[in-house]
Amino acid sequence: MQDDRAAASTRDTAKPVTSVRNQLLAFDEGRLRSLSGIICSYGQNMGLASADKGSSIAQDILQEAFVEALAHADHFDPERQVTAWLLGIALNIIRHKK
């Protein structure tokens, strides 16, 4: 009986993790450009990047944010939007780099 509950619990947690990973992997080019622009603005406003290097640094930060999000998908709160979560991760990366 206990094994059945453990198996059910594993199935229940695997489903949201798979869902958030699928959502992250399904980001289209337009959403990525928008996120990159927002991250570029954050980086410039926080003094991490100049205007001429902001886009390049934003791409690097966005890649790091995706890696972090995929690695920690099990911590994602399904009540939140994936985009907001990803931007929060990106902001934390900017803070750590500064």
Disulfide bonds with the S-S distance in Angstrom:
none
